[in-house]
């Protein structure tokens, strides 16, 4: 598998990306809080919450990176 050389680098998101990241985080937080209130305690609930956490992580990555791992920038939307 080929990764872009910067795939493991840390870089600062653009202002527009920061705004999108904040919206995604807020939506995920609301969803997790709702699931936490509605789902019965148990392994299935905890597994569901972990999967939502994983989905949130990949959603955040998709805001800042292209499919090949290269960073999304103003010049490279």
N, C-alpha and C positions, 0 to 999 in steps of 0.2 A: 504494500500500500504506500502510495506517495503522499507525503504531507508537505505543505508549503513550508519553507524554512522558518517562518515566523510563528508557526502554529502553537509553539509552546512559550513564545515571548509574551511579555506583559506590555500592553500599550494603553494609552488613555483614550477612552471612547470620545467621539465628537459630542458636542452639546445636544444635537438632535438625537443621537444614540442614547445619551444619558436620560433624556426625557422619555424615550421609548422603554428603556430598561426599567425606569421607575414605574411606568404604567403596567408593564408585565409583572413586576414584583408585587405591586398592589393587587392586581387581579388574582395572582396565585395565592397571595395571603388570604384574600377574601374566600377563595375556593377552599383552601385548607381549613380555615376557620369553620366554614359551613360543613364540610365533611366531618370535621372533628366533633361538631355538635350533633350531627344526624346519624353517623354510623355507630353501631354497637362496638364496644371495646372488644379487642381480640386481634389475632394475627392478621386477619384479612384487612382490618382497618389500618393497621400499622404498615402493611405492605402497600396498600393504596396510597397512603400518605408519602411513603418513600418514593413511589413511582411518580407522584405529582412533583416531588422535589427534583427528581431526575429530569422530568419534562421541563420544569422551570429552568434548570441549568442549561439544557440544550436550546431552549427558546432564547435565553440571554446570549448564548454563543451565536445563534443565527442572526441576531441583530448586529453583531460586531464583526462577523467573519463571512466570507464567501464559502461555497461548498468545498473548495480545495484548501481551506484554512487560511487563505490570505485575508488580511484585514480589509474591512470596508472603510473607506475614507471619503472625504469630500470629492477628491479627484477620481475615486474608484467606487462609485455607489453600489 
